[in-house]
Amino acid sequence: MLRNSRRGFLLAALAGAVLNVQANVQAAPTQYNLLDIYNMALDNDAQLAAAQASMKATQETVNQSRAALLPTLGLSANTQYNKISSEVTSGSDLDENYNSHGWGASLTQPLFNMNSWFTYDQAKSVGVQASAIFANAQQQLILRVAEAYFNALRAEDSLMTAKAQERALKQQLDQARERYNVGLIAETDVLDARAAYDNARVARIQAENQVSVSYEGLRTIVNQDVTDIAQLEKAMPVVAPAPNRPDEWASKALVNNLGLKAAREGLVASESKVKASKSGHAPTVNAFASYNYSSSNAAQIDLTGDGKQTVVGVQFDLPIFSGGATSSVTRQAGYQLVEAQKNYDQQLRDTNANTRNLLRTATSDVERVQANCQVIISAESSLKATQSGYEVGTRNITDVLDSQQLLYSSISNYLNTRYDFIVNTLKLKQAAGTLSPADLEELNEWMTDGSNELSVPSECRG
C-alpha cells in the first residue's frame, strides 16, 4: 500500500511537471515589442539606408540628362602682361611692355538632338525604377524585421521547452532512482531515465545558444542590443487569407508587385536606350551666341583701346562615320533590351507562381495549426494513459519518456506553425505588393509580456 501511494504521488508530480511547468523566477518586463523593433530599424538599418542613397544617386541621372536639353551659359575672363622686343628694318628697336585683358560670355541652346531626348526618357524610367526598388527595400525591411523577431520568439519557445523538459526529466530521474532504491523498478529504467535527462541537457544548451544567435539577428538590423521582446498572444486568430482564390492574388501581384514594377521600368529604360543609340546617326542643331570684350594699353604698336565682338548663329552637325562605334553601341543596346525583356518575363512567371504558392502555403499553415492542436490533445491523453499503465506495471519507463517527448514536441510544433503562418502571410502580401507598416501594427496588438509557462494551449481545448 505504501509503495502504491508513493507511486501515485510521484506520477502526479511528473504529470504536473510535464503539463504545466513554470520558471522559478518572475517574467522580466518586456523591453521591446514588434513595432518598437521596426521603428528602430527604420532609423538604423544599414540595408535600407544604402537603398535610399542608391535611389537618390540614380535619380540624379534625370537632372543630368535634362541638362543636355537646356541652355548652357559660360563666362570667361583673362588678363596678361606682354613684353615685346624686336628690331625693325629702319635700324631702331621696338620695345614695348603693356597689359591686356578681356572677358567673354557664350550661350548655347540645343534645338534638335534626338540622342539627348531619348537619353532623358531613359533616365526618367530609370528614376521610376529606382523608386520602385527602394519601395521594395522598405517592404523587405518589414519582412526582415518580422522574420528576425519571430525567429527570436521561436528560439525562446524552444529554450522554454528545453528547460521544462530538462526539469521534468530530472524529476523523472530522481523518482526512478528512488523507486529503484526501494526495489520497485530495475536498474535499466534508471539508466534510461539518465540517458533521457542527459539528452535534455544537451538540447537545453543548444537552445540557449540559438536564443543568443537569434537576438544577434535583431541587433544586426537595429544596431542596438535587444535582450527581451514581447511574446505573441496565443489567442491571436489564425485565419486563411481572403479571398482564397489564387487567380485574384496573382492578378493583384502582377499589377502591384514592386519587384515586377522595377523590372517593367527597366524594360522601358532599355527601349529608350536603343532609341538613343540609333539616334547617334542623326544630326544635331544648336543655336549659339557670344560676346567678347578686350582691352590693351600698348602704345607703340597701336593696340591701345577697346575691342568688342558679338556673334549669333546656328550650328548644324551630321556625323558621317565614327569607325563603327555608333552601330556597335546600337547592337549592344539591342542585346541588352532582349536581356531586359527575358528577365522581365522570368520575373513575371516567378511572381505569378510565388504568389499562388504563398497563398496555398498560408492556407496550409492554418490547417497545420488546427491539426497540431489535435496532436497536442492526443499526446496529452496518450501520456496520461501511459502513466496509468506504468503505475499498474503494464508500461515501462521508456514508454513514459516517449509519450512525454511527444507532448513537448507537439506543443513546440504548434507554436512554430503559428509563426510560419504569420511570416508566410506577410510574404504573400509582399508578393501582392500590399505589405505595409500597418500589417506590423495589426500584429503588434497581439503582443504581450512574456511568460515562462509551458502548458497545453487553452485554444486547443476548444
C-alpha positions in Angstrom: 0.0 0.0 0.0 2.8 2.4 0.9 4.5 1.7 -2.5 1.3 2.3 -4.4 0.7 5.6 -2.6 4.3 6.7 -3.3 4.0 5.7 -6.9 0.7 7.7 -7.3 2.3 10.7 -5.7 5.4 10.6 -8.0 3.4 10.1 -11.1 1.1 13.0 -10.2 4.1 15.2 -9.7 5.5 14.2 -13.0 2.2 14.9 -14.8 2.2 18.4 -13.3 5.8 19.0 -14.4 5.0 17.9 -18.0 1.7 19.7 -18.5 2.3 22.9 -16.6 6.0 23.8 -16.0 6.8 27.3 -14.8 10.0 29.1 -14.2 11.1 29.8 -10.6 11.5 33.5 -11.4 9.1 36.2 -12.4 9.0 37.1 -16.1 11.2 40.2 -16.7 9.5 43.3 -18.0 9.3 43.4 -21.8 11.7 45.8 -23.3 10.6 46.0 -26.9 7.6 44.9 -29.0 7.3 44.3 -32.7 6.6 47.9 -33.6 9.4 49.2 -31.4 11.9 47.0 -33.3 10.5 48.2 -36.7 10.8 51.8 -35.7 14.3 51.3 -34.5 15.1 49.5 -37.8 13.8 52.5 -39.8 16.4 54.7 -38.2 19.3 52.2 -38.0 19.1 49.5 -40.7 22.1 49.7 -43.0 20.5 48.0 -45.9 17.6 50.4 -46.0 19.9 53.4 -45.7 22.0 52.1 -48.6 18.9 51.5 -50.7 17.8 55.1 -50.1 21.2 56.5 -51.0 21.2 54.4 -54.2 17.8 55.7 -55.1 18.8 59.3 -54.7 22.0 58.8 -56.6 20.2 57.1 -59.5 17.5 59.8 -59.7 20.2 62.4 -60.2 20.7 61.0 -63.7 17.3 62.6 -64.5 18.7 66.0 -63.7 21.9 65.3 -65.6 20.1 64.1 -68.8 17.7 67.0 -68.7 20.6 69.4 -68.5 21.6 68.3 -72.1 18.3 69.8 -73.3 18.7 73.1 -71.5 20.8 76.1 -72.5 24.4 76.4 -71.3 25.9 79.7 -70.3 29.7 80.2 -69.9 31.7 83.2 -68.8 35.5 83.7 -69.3 38.0 86.4 -68.4 41.7 86.9 -68.8 44.4 89.4 -68.0 48.1 89.2 -69.2 51.3 91.0 -69.2 53.0 91.4 -72.6 56.7 92.2 -73.3 57.7 92.8 -76.9 61.4 93.3 -78.0 62.3 93.3 -81.7 64.4 95.1 -84.4 62.8 96.8 -87.4 64.3 97.5 -90.8 64.8 101.2 -90.1 67.5 100.2 -87.6 65.6 101.3 -84.5 64.5 98.8 -81.8 60.9 98.3 -80.8 60.5 97.7 -77.1 57.0 97.6 -75.6 55.7 96.4 -72.2 52.0 96.5 -71.8 48.9 94.9 -70.2 45.9 93.5 -72.0 42.7 92.0 -70.6 39.3 90.8 -71.7 36.2 88.8 -71.0 33.6 87.0 -72.8 30.2 85.2 -72.4 28.7 82.4 -74.5 25.2 80.9 -74.7 24.3 77.6 -76.4 20.8 76.2 -76.8 20.2 72.8 -78.3 17.5 73.0 -80.9 17.4 69.4 -82.2 19.2 66.5 -80.5 17.4 63.1 -80.6 20.0 61.4 -78.6 19.5 63.8 -75.7 15.8 63.4 -75.8 15.8 59.7 -75.7 18.5 59.7 -73.0 16.2 61.9 -71.0 13.4 59.4 -71.4 15.6 56.6 -70.4 16.7 58.5 -67.3 13.1 59.1 -66.2 12.4 55.4 -66.5 15.5 54.6 -64.5 14.4 57.1 -61.9 11.0 55.5 -61.5 12.7 52.1 -61.4 14.9 53.4 -58.5 11.8 54.5 -56.6 10.2 51.1 -57.1 13.4 49.3 -55.9 13.6 51.5 -52.8 9.9 50.9 -52.0 10.6 47.2 -52.4 13.5 47.6 -50.0 11.1 49.2 -47.5 8.8 46.1 -47.8 11.8 43.9 -47.4 12.7 45.6 -44.2 9.2 44.9 -42.8 9.6 41.3 -43.7 13.2 41.1 -42.3 12.1 42.6 -39.0 9.2 40.2 -38.8 11.3 37.2 -39.6 14.1 38.1 -37.2 11.5 38.9 -34.4 9.6 35.7 -34.8 12.9 33.7 -35.1 13.8 35.1 -31.7 10.4 34.0 -30.3 10.9 30.6 -31.9 14.3 30.3 -30.1 12.8 31.5 -26.8 10.0 28.9 -27.1 12.5 26.2 -27.9 14.5 27.2 -24.8 11.4 27.3 -22.6 10.5 23.8 -23.9 14.1 22.5 -23.4 14.3 23.8 -19.8 10.9 22.4 -18.9 11.8 19.1 -20.4 15.1 19.1 -18.6 13.4 19.8 -15.2 10.8 17.2 -15.8 13.3 14.6 -16.8 15.5 15.4 -13.8 12.5 14.8 -11.7 11.8 11.6 -13.6 15.4 10.5 -12.9 15.2 11.3 -9.2 11.9 9.4 -9.0 13.4 6.4 -10.9 16.4 6.3 -8.5 14.1 6.4 -5.5 11.9 3.6 -6.9 15.0 1.6 -7.7 16.3 2.0 -4.2 13.1 0.5 -2.8 13.0 -2.3 -5.3 10.1 -1.2 -7.5 11.9 -1.0 -10.8 15.0 -2.4 -12.4 18.3 -0.6 -12.9 17.6 -0.4 -16.6 14.8 2.1 -16.0 17.2 4.3 -14.1 19.7 4.2 -16.9 17.0 5.0 -19.5 15.9 8.0 -17.4 19.5 9.1 -17.0 20.1 9.0 -20.8 16.9 11.0 -21.4 18.0 13.6 -18.9 21.5 13.9 -20.4 20.0 14.3 -23.8 17.7 17.0 -22.5 20.6 18.9 -21.0 22.3 18.9 -24.5 19.1 20.2 -26.1 18.9 23.0 -23.5 22.5 24.1 -24.2 21.8 24.2 -27.9 18.6 26.2 -27.3 20.4 28.7 -25.2 22.9 29.3 -27.9 20.1 29.6 -30.5 18.5 32.4 -28.4 21.7 34.3 -28.5 22.1 33.8 -32.2 18.5 35.0 -32.9 19.0 38.1 -30.8 22.1 38.9 -32.8 19.9 38.8 -35.9 17.8 41.6 -34.4 20.8 43.6 -33.3 22.2 43.5 -36.8 19.0 45.2 -38.1 18.5 47.8 -35.3 22.2 48.3 -34.3 21.3 48.1 -30.7 21.3 45.3 -28.1 17.9 43.7 -27.7 17.6 41.4 -24.6 13.8 41.0 -24.2 10.9 41.1 -26.6 7.1 40.8 -26.3 5.6 37.4 -26.8 2.8 36.6 -29.3 -0.6 36.1 -27.6 -1.7 32.6 -28.3 -5.3 33.8 -28.6 -4.4 35.5 -31.9 -6.8 34.1 -34.5 -5.2 32.1 -37.3 -7.5 32.6 -40.4 -6.7 31.8 -44.0 -6.0 34.9 -46.2 -9.1 36.1 -48.1 -10.1 35.7 -50.8 -8.9 32.1 -51.0 -8.6 32.3 -54.8 -5.1 32.1 -56.3 -6.1 33.9 -59.5 -7.2 37.0 -57.7 -4.0 37.2 -55.7 -1.9 36.6 -58.8 -3.7 39.3 -60.7 -3.1 41.7 -57.9 0.6 40.8 -57.8 1.1 41.3 -61.5 -0.1 44.9 -61.0 1.3 45.9 -57.7 4.4 43.7 -57.0 7.3 46.2 -56.6 10.0 44.0 -57.9 7.9 43.5 -61.0 7.3 47.2 -61.3 11.1 47.8 -61.2 11.7 45.2 -63.9 9.0 46.8 -66.0 10.6 50.2 -65.8 13.9 48.7 -66.5 12.5 47.3 -69.7 11.1 50.7 -70.7 14.5 52.3 -70.0 16.2 49.7 -72.2 13.8 50.6 -75.1 14.7 54.2 -74.7 18.4 53.3 -74.7 18.0 51.6 -78.0 16.4 54.7 -79.5 19.1 56.9 -78.1 21.8 54.6 -79.6 20.2 54.7 -83.0 19.9 58.5 -82.9 23.7 58.6 -82.8 23.4 58.8 -86.6 21.0 61.8 -86.5 22.1 65.4 -87.0 22.2 67.9 -84.2 21.3 71.6 -84.4 22.4 74.1 -81.8 21.8 77.9 -81.5 24.7 79.9 -80.0 25.5 83.5 -79.1 28.7 85.0 -77.8 30.1 88.4 -76.7 33.8 89.2 -76.2 35.5 92.3 -74.9 39.2 93.0 -75.0 41.4 96.0 -73.9 45.1 96.8 -74.3 47.4 99.8 -73.4 50.2 99.1 -76.0 51.1 102.5 -77.4 53.9 101.8 -79.8 52.2 99.0 -81.8 48.8 100.8 -82.0 46.9 98.3 -79.8 45.6 100.9 -77.4 41.8 100.9 -76.9 38.9 98.5 -76.5 37.6 95.7 -78.8 34.1 94.2 -78.8 32.7 91.3 -80.7 29.2 89.9 -80.8 28.4 86.6 -82.6 25.0 84.9 -83.1 24.4 81.8 -85.1 23.1 78.3 -85.7 25.3 75.3 -86.0 24.4 72.1 -87.8 26.4 68.8 -87.3 25.9 65.5 -89.0 28.1 62.5 -88.1 29.1 60.6 -91.2 31.4 57.9 -89.9 32.7 57.1 -86.4 34.6 54.0 -87.0 31.6 51.8 -86.5 31.2 52.8 -82.8 27.6 54.0 -83.2 26.5 50.8 -85.0 28.2 48.7 -82.3 26.6 50.7 -79.5 23.2 50.2 -81.2 23.7 46.5 -81.4 24.8 46.3 -77.8 21.7 48.2 -76.7 19.6 45.8 -78.7 21.1 42.8 -76.9 20.5 44.5 -73.6 16.9 45.1 -74.5 16.5 41.4 -75.2 18.1 40.6 -71.8 15.8 43.0 -70.0 12.8 41.5 -71.8 13.7 38.0 -70.9 14.4 38.9 -67.3 11.1 40.6 -67.0 9.3 37.6 -68.5 11.0 35.4 -65.9 10.2 37.7 -63.0 6.6 37.8 -64.3 6.4 34.0 -64.1 8.1 33.8 -60.8 5.8 36.4 -59.2 2.8 34.6 -60.5 4.0 31.3 -59.2 5.3 32.6 -55.8 2.0 34.4 -55.1 0.0 31.3 -55.8 2.3 29.1 -53.8 2.4 31.5 -50.8 -1.4 31.6 -50.7 -1.5 27.8 -50.7 1.2 27.7 -48.0 -0.5 30.2 -45.7 -3.8 28.3 -46.1 -2.0 25.1 -45.3 -0.5 26.7 -42.2 -4.0 27.3 -40.9 -4.8 23.6 -41.3 -1.5 22.7 -39.7 -2.2 24.8 -36.7 -5.5 23.1 -36.3 -4.0 19.7 -36.8 -1.2 20.4 -34.3 -3.8 21.3 -31.7 -5.3 17.9 -32.1 -1.9 16.3 -31.9 -1.4 18.1 -28.5 -4.7 16.8 -27.2 -3.9 13.3 -28.4 -0.4 13.4 -26.9 -1.7 14.6 -23.6 -4.2 11.8 -23.5 -1.5 9.3 -24.5 0.8 10.5 -21.7 -1.9 10.1 -19.1 -2.7 6.6 -20.4 0.9 5.7 -20.4 1.4 7.0 -16.9 -1.6 4.9 -15.7 -0.1 1.9 -17.4 3.2 2.5 -15.8 1.6 2.8 -12.4 -0.1 -0.7 -12.7 3.0 -2.2 -14.3 1.8 -2.7 -17.9 4.1 0.0 -19.4 7.7 0.8 -18.7 9.6 4.0 -18.2 10.7 4.2 -21.8 7.1 4.4 -22.9 6.5 7.2 -20.4 9.6 9.1 -21.7 8.5 8.7 -25.3 5.0 10.0 -24.5 6.4 12.9 -22.6 8.7 13.7 -25.6 5.7 13.6 -28.0 3.8 16.1 -25.9 6.7 18.5 -25.8 7.3 18.2 -29.5 3.7 18.7 -30.4 3.5 21.9 -28.3 6.7 23.2 -30.0 5.4 22.3 -33.4 2.1 24.1 -32.7 3.9 27.3 -31.7 6.3 27.1 -34.7 3.4 26.6 -37.1 1.8 29.8 -35.9 5.0 31.8 -36.6 5.1 30.1 -40.0 1.6 31.3 -40.7 2.4 34.9 -39.8 5.6 35.1 -41.8 4.1 33.4 -44.9 1.1 35.7 -44.8 3.5 38.7 -44.7 5.4 37.2 -47.7 2.1 36.8 -49.5 1.2 40.4 -49.0 4.7 41.4 -50.2 4.3 39.3 -53.3 0.9 41.0 -53.9 2.5 44.4 -53.4 0.3 45.3 -50.4 2.6 44.8 -47.5 2.9 48.0 -45.3 3.7 49.0 -41.7 0.0 48.7 -40.9 0.4 45.0 -41.1 3.0 45.1 -38.3 0.8 47.5 -36.3 -2.0 44.9 -36.5 0.3 42.2 -35.4 1.6 44.3 -32.6 -1.8 44.4 -31.0 -1.3 40.7 -30.2 2.0 41.2 -28.5 2.0 40.7 -24.7 4.5 40.4 -21.8 6.4 37.1 -22.0 5.6 34.1 -19.8 7.8 31.2 -18.8 4.8 28.9 -18.6 4.7 25.8 -20.8 1.3 24.2 -21.0 -1.3 22.8 -23.4 -2.7 25.9 -25.2 -6.2 26.7 -24.0 -7.4 27.3 -27.5 -6.5 23.7 -28.4 -9.0 22.5 -25.8 -11.9 24.1 -27.7 
